[in-house]
Amino acid sequence: MIGRQEFGMMTRTALAAAVLSIGLTSPSRAQLAIRLDLECASILQFEQIEAVLTVQNTSRTPLVIMPGDKQNNATLRFLIERKRFQPLAKVDKRPLVEKLVVRPDKTQKVALDLSQWYTMGKVGRYIVRAEIEWGTKTHKSNAVMVDVVRGLELVTLRRDVPGANSGRRTYTLRYWSRARSEQLFLCVDDEEAGLNYGVFRLGPIIRLKKPYMKIDAQGYVTVLHQSGPDRFTRSGLRSSRNGVTFIGQAFELEDGKPYPVRPELPLVEPPVEKDAAR
């Protein structure tokens, strides 16, 4: 016969073993910390939405997000709302990440351009969250607000699409404050068709002189704007029936001579290249 004390000890031992077993094998009780950071608090319509997701796994179970693989044990998704309880639908069926493995007591970061999967084309404020479904539990990140704006218009030109029998594109230079400086953007749209062909960040702008933009019959786009007290930035792009591509940039003086770049002078960040309409 087993005494009451011995029975109690056996019960506690069995319970401890069961809890340990669950902790080792069940991701539903795993500890996961998720942090979401967006590069900018405000973006222009159709601009890239650069996000960094930080995942910390403090459990004893590896987190594996590998869609279509037998090792996959979790699902990543984003919840983006402009209006409450009306999340944006995913417009691309591709997985958000091809592979994300976070081993026990490790942290991993992954960078994503959310505009590839979600269209935030309407002006307004959006709330963005990341969620990872792991076992029977859904782990949520912090909520991040981002404002979608049109930017402030400086120059607008409209031209026919080179090499096409129809279609007309609108090229607009807009500026917006970012990282404690004003930045110049070139937005290319087909307003009739409701398509955007890219938002190109051309770098910092000083609005002492109005930017200049020219588009020739072959679709070559030239933008010249003041980017420093004595410095101008010349940007080149090509517009064709297949889309709009960025060619390059150069610094120059007001008289058109090459600008004497010094080692301490930061170069203009290359704009985002867009080959197809969204």
N, C-alpha and C positions, 0 to 999 in steps of 0.2 A: 504494500500500500504506500502511495506517495503522500507525504505530508503537505500541509497547506503552504508552508514556506518554500519547500522544494518545487511545488507546482507553480508558485508565483515566479520563482527564478526561471523555470523553464519557459513560462509564458513570456516573460520579458526578453529572454534570449531569442526566442522564436520571432517576436515582434521586431527586435533590433535587426535580425537577419533579413526579415522581409523588407524593412525600410531601406536597408543597405542595398538589397537587390533591386528595388525600384529605382533608387538613386543612380545605380550603375547602368540600368538598361532602358529606362523610360524617359524619352525626351520631354514628355508632358510635364515633368517636374524639374526639368533642367532650367538653369538660370541664364538668361540672355539679356544683355543690355544693348539697345540699338539707338544710335544717334544719327540724325539727319541734318546735314548742313547744305545750304544752297549758296552758290558763289555770290549771287546778288539778291538784294531785297526787292529790287524792281527790275523788270526786263521790258524790252520793246516787244510789240506783237511779233510773233513768229521767230523770235530770237531763240537760240539754244538755251536750255534750262540745265545748267551744269550743277550736278548734285554729288555729294560725297556721303556714302553710307558707311558708318563705323559699327562693326558688330563685335561685341565682347562676349565670349563664352566662358562662364565661370562654373560650368558643370563638369561632369566626368564623361559626357557623351559628345562625340564629334558632331558638329552641325555640317551637313552636306547638302548643298543646293546644286544639283547637276541634272537638270530636266532631261528625262528620257533615259537616264542611267539607273541601273539597279541599286546603286549606292545612295541615290537621292532619298533624303528623309525629311525635307522641309520645302516650303513654298514661299517665295518672295513676291510681294505685290505692293503697289502704291495706291493710296487713297487720296485723290485730288478733288477738292470740292470748290466750286465757285458759289454755289448756293447750298445751304445746309441740306444734307440727306440726298443730294443729287451728284454723286461722284461721276467724274469723267470716264467715259468708256475707253478702253485700250484700243488704239487704232492699228497696232501692229501685233501680229500673233507670235513674233519671235520672243524667246525668253528674255527677261530683263538682264539676266547674267547667264553665261554659259557654264561657269564653274565658280562656286564660292564654298570653300572648306574652312571652317573655323574649329580648330582642335581645342580640347579642354585647356582652360587657363590661357587662351590666346586671344588676340584681337586682330581683326582683318578690316581693311578699308577697301571700298570699291567705288570707282567714279563712274557716273552715268550721265548721259544726256537725255533727260526725260522727254524732250520734245520729239524723240524718235518713236515714242510709244503713246504720248498723250498730246492732244492739240489744245493749247491754251491760247486760242486766237482772239477771244473776246476780251476787251478792256475791262479791268476790274481786279478785285482782290481774291486770291486763291489761298486755300489752306492745304498744305501738303504733308502727308504722313507716310511712313513706310511700315509695313507689317510683315512679319515672318510667322507662318503657321508651322508649328513644330510639334508633332505628336497630337495631343488633344488641346494644346494651348496656342493662343495667338499672341505674339509679342509685338508691342507697338512702339514706334519711335516717338520722339517729341514732335509736336506740330510746328510747322514753319509757315509763316505768311510770306507771300510774294505778290507784288502788284504788277499787273501787266498794263503798260502804258503805250501811247502812240509816240511819245517823244515830241519835241518842239521843232516844227518845220522851218527849214531855212531856204531850200531850193527844190523845185520840182520840175521835171521834164517828162514829156510823153513822146514815145517813139514807136514806130511799127517794129514788129519782130523780124530781125534779119533772116532771110532765107525761108520765110514762111509766107503763105498766101493770105493769111489773115492774122489778127491778133495785134494788140497794142499794149505796151508795157509802160508802167509809171515808175520813174526813178526819183526817189525823194531822199534828200539829205536832211537828217534829223539829229538833234543833239539831246543829251540827257546827262544828268550828274551821276557820277559813279566813282567810288573810291576817292572822294574829296577832289575830283576834277571833272570837267565837262568832257564828254566823249562824243565823237562824231560817228554817225551810222549812215550807211546807204541801204535803203529798203527798196526792193524791186517787186512790183506787184502787177498782176493782170486783174485790174479791178472789175472788168466785165465778167470774167470767168470766175472771179473770187479765189484766185490762186496767188500764193506768195512764192517768189523765186529766190529768196534769201535775204538775210539781214547781216550786213557786213560791218563790223566794227573797225573804223579807220584810225582810231587812236585819239589822243587828247586834242582839244581844239581851244584856241584863244580867239574870241569873237571880236577882234579888232577890225578884221577885214572879212567881208562876206566870202564864203567858199565859192569856188568856181567849178562847174561841171559841164563836160562836153561829151556828146555821143555821136560818133560818125556813122556813115551809112553801112559800114561793115559790122557795127555793133561794139566797137571798142569804146569803153567808158573811161574817161579821165576825170579825176577829182583832184583839185588843188585846194588845200586849206592851211591856215596858219596854225601851227602846233607848238610854237614857242615864241619868245620875244623877238627873235631874229631868224626863226626857222619855219619852213613850210614843208608840208608833206604832200607828195604827188602819188596818187594811187591809180593803178590800172586794173581794169576788169574787162571781161569779154562776155557779151550777151549774144546768144544764138538761140535757135529754135529748141535746142536740147536743154537750155538752162543758162545760168550765169555762173561764171567761174572767176576767181580772183587770180590776177597775174603777178602783181608785185607792188612794192612801194619804194620810194627813195626820198631822202631829205634834200632840200635845196634852199638857197638864199632867195631873197625876194626878187633878185634880178635873174633867177633861173640857174645860177651857177651851183655846182655841188656843195652841199653843206659840209664843213669840216667836222666830221664826227669825232668827238673826244671819247676816250675810254670810259669816263665817268658818266657819259650821257646815255641814258637808257634808250634802247631802240623801241620803236612802236610795236606793240603786240600785233602779230599777224591776224587779219580778220578771219572769220569763219567762212569756209568755202561751201557753197551750195550748188549742186549740179542739177537738182530736180525740184519741181514745184511741190508745195504742200497745200 
